[in-house]
Amino acid sequence: MYCQDWLARRGSLTPHKPALITADGREITYERLNAEAGQLASSLAGRGMGKGERVAVLAQNGPEYLELFFAVQKLGLVLVPLNYRLSVKELEFILRDSGSSLLLYDESQEATAANLNRSCPSLPIKRAFAFNTSGQDKDAVVDGEDIWVILYTGGTTGFPKGSRLSYRMITWNAFNTVVSWGLGHSDRAPVYTPFFHTGGLNVLTTPLIMAGGTTILPGPFQAGQALEIISRYKPTVVFMVPTMYKMLLEQSLFDKTDFGSVRFCIAGGAPCPVDVSEAFARRGILFRQGYGLTEGGPNCFWLPDEYAAGKPGAVGRPVFFNEVRLVDQEAQPVRPGQVGELTMRGPHLFSGYWRNEKATHDALVDGWLFTGDLAACDEDGHYHIVDRKKDVIISGGENIYPAEIEAVLSVHPAVAEAAVVGVPDELWGEVPKAVLVLKDGFQISAEEVVSFCAVRLGRYKKPKTVEFRPALPKSATGKILKRELK
């Protein structure tokens, strides 16, 4: 499969269209972005870097990050985005595991870069985009199956796994999104999720570039500023993780913010509480739940407008080039209406894990990606994500889905955040435990929490114990880390 130089083609089609709007309001056209990426590619080629070599980056979201993203495409290099919230030891593992030949960092990561310089003395570590951008031109013939990005995610063994995202995968995810979500030249969206996460790169950034839209880079998320960005830059699409949406609702500015330009909001990364979507619906804002994962998509479903309000929590129907089936423990299709593991097949899937054949073999079976997520399909053909397969609590032979209990807890007026995990029990094997963060100024007892759930859930589903904490452990993208709670 031939791989198009995305930015060169987009720069020729709409050269003067703003590709990016920066935090300080500066507009960068597609023509300019392509020129900057080309200069950076020349510099990397001048350092002797060739096709397939890995370039790691440790930086906040910014125009330079995307210049590098497209510079590596021009040379057939592989980008390794690093999570700047990881420890130096964790970063060392990724740098060594990926075999990166160069690490670029921005000014916000000076201290971490200095530590890595000492612990990885043989690895060239350079201040990103401050080194000489003159170099030599070097064209690379890039195939669709060549790897564009390696994104590292948490691993069950304690070591992160590198997901290999090919040019084919990123291209087809963007195409699926554009044609299924209806993105076009006039669309613009802020990006708050970090580029070291597929939610930052591939939910809206790469699809918008394919469509010729505009990406707004407002800097690190701040709820008040996010509402001001919506008022000032009039985005048409907004993507955030549920935690961010909840923070927007806590701002007094929320009710005064003009959302008139927004065609829809979409949540991803975790299930979004119903009270959040209902709050947006009261403002007349179309709100959707998305679904995806680093290894597939990440934009895998679409809920049509006419169903968005009436099916809270549903992720909708598969996007254009995505085949879906639900299977049981023996990988056989489940009956209609039954819960099964979500599996997917299509050109938007990853190419396996970097240097980890066993994990690849477990995830990809006969072309199908086994997501580890449990789902059900309703009578209208819309899919609902039930829970993570590994999070299911089996209590006395009954399957209990923590997400169902969390949805009930999230509507309690005193609860700010909720997580439910299974804990050992001598009689039942496992029982649900609720871990809660309360809203400021609220108090509630464990007994009241259990009673609240008892009238809304089956007896076997209600939490048997309740713990209150000032905060829940979260990943860089706002996902609650249940493995830490366990």
N, C-alpha and C positions, 0 to 999 in steps of 0.2 A: 504494500500500500504506500503510495507516494505521500510524503508529508509536506504540506504547504508551509512556507514561512508566513505565519499568521500576520505578524505586524507589518511586514513589507506589503502584503496584499491589502490589508485594511488601510494602511497609509496611502496606498495608491487609489483606493476607492473613495475614501472620505478624508483627504489629507488635512483639511482645516477644521474638522469636527473635534471638539474637546474629547480626548480619551479619558483624561483625569482632571479632577479638581482637588487641589491640595488643601491641607488644614488652614492655610493662610489665604485661601481664595484664588490661588494661581491656577490658571488653566493651561494644560499641556495637550497640544493637538496630537493626533495620530501620526502625522508627519514628523513632528518633533520627537515623540516617544520612540519611533522607529529609528531615527537618526542617532539618538542617544544610545539605544540598544546596539546599533551597528558599531558605534565607536567603542563601546565596552567589549563587544565581541572581538574587534580588532586587537584590543589590548590583551585579552585573554589568549588569543592566537599568538600574539607576540611573545607571550610567556612560554610558548611551546605546548600549550594545552590542546589536546586533540580529542576526537570523537570518543565518547564513552567514559572519559575521565570525569570524576565527581568534584563538584565545587560546592562547598558548604557555605551557608549564610546564616549569620546570627544578627538579626536586626528587627526593628519595629517595622510595621507597615509603612510604606512610603513609595514615591515614584521610582526611586533607585532600585527598590526590590523588584519591581516589575520590569525595569530595564534589564536587570540581571536575568530574570525569568525568561525573557525573550532573547537575550544575548546567547544564553546556553543553547537555545533552540537553533540559532543560526549556525552554531558550530557542532551541534550534535553532542554537546556535553550533557551531564546529568546534574541537576540541582538537588542539593540535600538541605532543605530548610531545617533549622535547629530551633527547638523550643527554648526561648530565653528564660523560661521559668524553671528549667531543670538545673540540677546541681552540676558543678564542674566534672565530677566523676561520671555522671550520666552522659554529659556531653562528650567526654573522652571516649566512652564506649561507642557512641554513634559515629564519631569521627574515625575511630579505628575500624569498626565493623563495616562502614561504608567505603573505607579506603580512600577518603577524600584527599585530593592533591593540593587543595587550597581552601583556606577559610577566610571569608570576607565578613567584616562586622561593621556596625555603625557606632556613632558616638555614644549611644545609650549603653553600649556593652563593653566599654573600655576596661572595666575592672575584670569582668569575666574573661575577656580576651587576654589580659595580662596573665591571669592564672593558667589559661590554656597554653600560653606561650611557654610557660615554665614546665608544664606537664607533658606537652607534645612538642619538644624542641625541634624535631625534624619536619614539622608541618609548617609551610609558609602561612603566616597569619597576617592579613593586611587590613588596614582601615578601609572599609568598603567605599569604592568610588572616589577615593582621594588619591589613588595611585595613577600613574601615567596612563592616559586613555589613548595615546597614540600607539600604533602597532602595525600589524599587517593584516591584509584581507585574506581570509581563508574560508572558502566555501566548503560545506560538508553536505554529502548526500545522506539525508536522514530518511529512514524507513519508518512506517507507522508503528512497527513493533519495537523500535528502539525506545529506550527509557528516557523520559523527559525529567521526571521527578522521583525521588525516593522519599516518602513520608514515613517517619517513624511513629508508631503507636505503641501503647502499652502491651506487654506480653504476659501470658499466664505464668511463664517461668521466672518472671522478675526482670527479664531483659527485654527491651523494646524490639519490635519487629519492623523491618523496613518494607513498606508496601511499594512495589514497583509500578509506577504510573506511566504508561507508554504514551507516545504521541497519539496513537489510535484512541486510547481510552479518553484522554482529555478532550480530544477533538469531538468524539461521539457524545460525550456528556454535554459539551457545549451545544452541539447540534440538537440533541434531544431536548435540552432546556429551551432553546430558542423556538423550536417548532411546537413544543408541547405547552410551554408557558406563555407563548405569544410575545416574546421580547422583540424589540425593534430599535431603530435608530433613535427614537425619541425617549427611550427609557434611560433613567439614571438612578443610581442606588448608592447609598453609603455602605462601606464595608468596615465593620467593627471586629469581625472575627479574624484572628491572626493568620498571616500567610503561611505559617508553618503548619497550618491545619487545612484540610481539604475544604472546610467551610469558608475559609478566607479566600483561597485560590479559585475554587471551582463551583461554589454555589451560584455566585453572580459575576465575579470578576471576569473569568474567561468567557462565559456565555455573552456577557455584555460586549466584550471586545469583538467576538465573532459577529454580533448583531450590529456593531457600530454605535453602541450606546456610550454612556458616560459613567465612570466609576468615581465616586467621591471618597477621598481618603481623609477622614476627619481626625485621625490620631486615636490614642487610647480612649476607650469608652468612658464617658461620663454622662449620666442620665440627663442632667439639665442641658448640657451642651448638645446631646443627641437631638433633643426636641428643638433646640435653636437651629440646628442643621436642617431639620425637616422644614422649618418655617422659612429659612433663608434660601436653600438651594432647591426646594420643591422636588424631591425625589418622587419617582413614580412607583418604585418597588422598595420595600424595606425587609431585610432579613436580619434576624437576631436570634440568639438563644433565649429560652424562656426566662432565665434569670434577668437578662437585660430588659425584656418587656415588663417584668414585674417592677423593676426599678423605675421604668418610665411612669408606670401607674402611680408610684409613690410621690411623684413630683407634682407640686401645685400647678405647674405650667402645663401639665398634660391636657387639662380641660380647655386651655386657652390656645393650644397649638393648632395651627391650620393644617389639617391632613388632606385638604382638598385635592392636592396633586397626586396622592398615593392611590394607585390602582389596587394594590393589595399588600398586606403584610404577611410574611411567612415565618414560622418558627421552626427551628431544627436543632439537632444536637441532643435533644431529650424531649420527652412528652411535655406538652404545654398544659398547665392547669386550665380547666374550663373557665374559671372565673376571670382569667386573663383575656381569653378570646371573647368572652361576653362583654368585658369592659370596652374592648375595641369595637365590638358590634354596636354598643350603645352610642358610640360616636359616629356610627355609619361607615366604619372602616371594614372592608372585606379582610378577614383573617383566616389563614390556613395553617395547618400542621404539615410540615414536610417530613421526608424520610430519606435517609441515605447513609452511606458509610464510606470510609476511606477506600475500601477495596471495591466498591461498586458505585458508580455514579459520580458524585453523590446525589444527583437529582433524579430520583427513580420513579416518582409518582406525581400526579397532578389531580387536584380536586376541582371539578368544574364550578364556575361561579354559582350556578343555581343550587348547588349542594353545600356550599361552604358554610352557610349559616345554620343549616339544619343537621349537619353531621359533625359536631365538634369532636376533634380528636382523630377523625378519619384522615388518612393520607391520600385517598383517592384511587385512581386507576393508573396502571403502569404507563410511563411515558412512551413515546412513539416506538423506539427500538429497545424495548425491554420486555423480555418474556419472563413471566412469574408463575411459580407454582408453590403450593404449601404441601409439606410432606411430614410423615410421621417418623418415629425413631428408626424404622427400617428403610427410610427414604422413599416410601410409597406415598402417592397422593392421598390426602385426606378427603373425606366426604364434604360436600358443600356445607358451609356453616361451622365446620369444626376448626379448632385451633391447630395449626401446624407450623413447622419451621419454614420461614420464608427463604426460598431459593430463587435465584435470578440467573438469566442467561442473556447475553447480548454483547455488542461491541464496546460497551461502556464499563466492562469489568477490568480489574487490574491484571497484571501479568505474574502474580505470585509474590512471595516474600523474598527479599534479598538474602541470598545465602542461607536459606532455611527451607529445605526441601520438604521436611515433615509437615511444617505448618502450611505450606503451599498445598501439599497432597490432601491435608485435612479440609482445607477451605474450598478447593476447586476439584469437583468430581464430575468427570465426563462433560466438562464445559459449564457446569452449574456452580454458582457461588452459593455456599451454605453460609448464610449470614449470621446464624446464632440467635436471630430474633424470631419470636413467635408472633403469628398474625392470624387474622380471620378475615374472610371475605363475606360481605353482606349481600342481601338479595339484589342490590343495585350494581353489584360488581365493584364496590369500593372496599379497599383494604383498610384494616384497623390494626395497628401494632399493639399487641397485647403485653409483651414484656420481653426481656432478654431470657433466652433459654437457660443460661447459667444462673439466673436470679430466681427462677421458679422455686417456690417452697413446697416441698412434698410433706404434707402433714397428715398422718394417719391414712395414707393412700390417696388423699385429695390434693390436686394441684391448686396452689394459691399463687396468684399473680400479684406481686408487690405493687405494680403500677395501679391496679384497681384500688387498693387500699390507700395509696398515696393520693389518688384523685379525690377520694372522700375526705382525707385529712386536709387537703389544700383548700377546701371551701370553708373550713372552720375559721371564724373571724379572728381567732387569736394566733393562728398558725401562719408563719411567714414561709417556712420551707419544711418539707417532710421527706423522709426516706424510710423505706421498710426493708429489712433484711431478715433472713431466716437464722434462727439460733437453735442449738441442739436442745432436745427435750427427751427425757427418758421414756415417756409414755408415747408421744406422738412422732418421735423422730426429729421433727423440726416444727417450730412455731414462729409466727411473725413477731418481730420486734419493731416498734416505731421509734425513730430518732427525729426529734423536732427542734426547730428553731422558732421561737415565739416572736411576734411583733413587739416593738418597743411599747412598754407601758401595759402589756397584757400578762396575765398570770392564769394558769390553768393546771389542774392536777392530772396525774396519770389516770386516775379513776374516771375523771370527766372525759378524757380522750377516749378511753375504752367504751364508755357509755355512748358517746357520740357515734362511734363506729358501729356499735351493736344494733342500732335501729336502722342502719343503712347498708349493712353487710350481713351475710350469713354468719352464724355463730363461729364456725371454724375459721373464718377469715379475719375476725377482729384481732388486733394486736394483743398479745398476752402480756407484754411488758412495754414500757414507754421510757425513753430517756430524753432529757432536755439538754441541748448544747447551745453555746453562743453562736456557733457556725458549723456548717457541714464541709467536709473536705471536698474540694472541687478541682477539676482539671483546668487547663488554661482556657478552655472554651466554655467553662461553666457547667460541665457535666459533674454530677455528684459521684464521687469515687466510692462506690459501695464496697469494693474490695478492702479499702481502708477501714470502713465501718465494721466489716466482718472481722 
